[in-house]
């Protein structure tokens, strides 16, 4: 964990031009060291797999990550959980992420990571509920349907993404309206 490959795209320069160099917590490490699983990580992987298996065949564990305000690390926590699940041996097809209510339509780092990993990701413009500028006024005027209708749309999206997956990450919004 914490390994970064030196490359021009991330601004880290390799030590020479013939080989790639890797770093863990700022210190150089051999590429082979990155593929070794520590005994502690092996135990974590086994525990994660056992938890997924405990949920039962065909059941989906839905992990909801919430926070009281914006910019407290909810997306980072979701990314970390999904990465740990991948590292524990779950395939990309076994995982998905949805942020059902958002005020931000722009793609984020989690979307990029999910795209790279092949994990289904729904947020931004694809979210069931996007709080755009003027949404509250429009909602209060009755132009956006009811709270019950919005909750049903959100529940339907989560239900649609759950079958066939042992784990679904659900990101919460960091503002009082959600």
Secondary structure, DSSP 8 states (H G I E B T S, - for coil): --EEE-BGGGTB--SSSSS--EEETTEEE-HHHHH---HHHHHHHHHHHHHHHHH-TT--EEEEE--SSSSSSHHHHHHHHHHHHHHTT--GGGEEEE--EES--S--HHHHHHHHHT-EEE-GGGSSEE--TTHHHHHHTT-S--HHHHHHHHHHHHHHHHTT-SEEEEE--SSTT-
